[in-house]
């Protein structure tokens, strides 16, 4: 049912914004599992990534402040070993997290 409704929303042009309310997996799993579900349910890996970046910023009318990597914008970054546009599950294996220029996970 969730997959069908998600696909229908995509077909109808519903804006997809990443959040922790999609369900469909145990809450003990990382929220990044949502990326895999969204791709399996009909959007591209890049659309899934954008749902967690520029789409959310745009929905909040804050795209001038954050949501993409550009000079002068606030940015929190993650790094993974592989290419998440080829395998979205790479986002489940984050190697480095950087927030405000400080590394919180990975090598400093």
Wavefront OBJ file of the C-alpha trace (Angstrom):
o trace
v 0.000 0.000 0.000
v 2.759 2.471 0.927
v 4.713 1.667 -2.227
v 1.592 2.065 -4.379
v 0.710 5.392 -2.763
v 4.272 6.653 -3.114
v 4.370 5.704 -6.815
v 1.008 7.351 -7.370
v 2.228 10.529 -5.689
v 5.337 10.577 -7.875
v 3.211 10.066 -11.002
v 0.928 12.939 -9.953
v 3.879 15.279 -9.331
v 3.774 15.362 -5.528
v 6.887 17.014 -4.106
v 8.905 14.442 -2.196
v 10.830 15.766 0.807
v 12.979 13.479 2.936
v 11.758 12.868 6.461
v 11.476 10.146 9.026
v 7.757 9.570 8.546
v 7.780 7.227 5.556
v 7.745 4.056 7.642
v 8.057 0.677 5.990
v 11.097 -0.365 7.986
v 11.799 -0.948 11.689
v 12.477 2.259 13.647
v 15.628 0.601 14.981
v 17.177 1.001 11.521
v 18.867 4.167 10.340
v 16.668 6.815 8.740
v 18.836 6.586 5.636
v 16.955 3.372 4.787
v 14.269 5.755 3.521
v 16.501 6.608 0.524
v 16.505 2.968 -0.567
v 12.737 2.707 -0.192
v 12.137 5.858 -2.229
v 14.367 4.607 -5.058
v 12.728 1.168 -5.008
v 9.357 2.898 -5.131
v 10.052 4.916 -8.241
v 12.374 7.906 -7.984
v 15.987 8.128 -9.080
v 18.864 8.147 -6.604
v 19.518 11.817 -7.436
v 15.872 12.699 -6.796
v 16.120 10.919 -3.433
v 19.269 12.885 -2.541
v 17.633 16.131 -3.626
v 14.609 15.282 -1.470
v 16.936 15.592 1.545
v 18.758 18.705 0.364
v 17.400 21.319 -2.025
v 13.763 20.124 -1.897
v 13.537 20.662 1.851
v 15.288 24.017 1.640
v 12.949 25.113 -1.142
v 9.862 24.007 0.795
v 11.027 26.235 3.647
v 11.889 29.080 1.224
v 15.485 28.847 2.452
v 17.217 27.712 -0.755
v 19.344 30.871 -0.630
v 20.785 29.794 2.737
v 21.144 26.012 2.466
v 20.179 22.950 0.432
v 23.101 22.910 -2.004
v 26.861 23.273 -1.873
v 27.646 26.831 -2.899
v 29.892 29.602 -1.593
v 28.230 31.500 1.224
v 25.651 28.837 2.076
v 25.403 26.861 5.293
v 26.419 23.285 4.651
v 26.486 20.048 6.576
v 28.151 17.322 4.543
v 28.488 13.567 4.569
v 31.012 11.477 2.686
v 30.590 7.893 1.556
v 32.964 5.470 -0.136
v 30.923 4.871 -3.267
v 28.655 6.748 -5.630
v 25.138 7.069 -4.182
v 23.742 7.980 -7.604
v 24.684 4.450 -8.679
v 23.859 2.709 -5.369
v 21.677 4.736 -3.009
v 22.462 2.342 -0.145
v 25.893 4.018 0.032
v 24.126 6.655 2.147
v 23.587 3.962 4.776
v 27.372 3.692 5.207
v 28.454 7.241 5.993
v 32.201 7.565 6.514
v 32.473 11.235 7.488
v 30.011 13.796 8.826
v 30.975 17.468 8.763
v 28.826 20.144 10.388
v 29.875 23.775 10.394
v 33.371 22.818 9.273
v 33.889 20.345 12.153
v 34.238 16.603 11.531
v 32.061 14.578 13.887
v 32.544 11.133 12.405
v 35.511 9.679 10.567
v 39.108 10.813 10.545
v 39.827 14.353 11.713
l 1 2 3 4 5 6 7 8 9 10 11 12 13 14 15 16 17 18 19 20 21 22 23 24 25 26 27 28 29 30 31 32 33 34 35 36 37 38 39 40 41 42 43 44 45 46 47 48 49 50 51 52 53 54 55 56 57 58 59 60 61 62 63 64 65 66 67 68 69 70 71 72 73 74 75 76 77 78 79 80 81 82 83 84 85 86 87 88 89 90 91 92 93 94 95 96 97 98 99 100 101 102 103 104 105 106 107 108
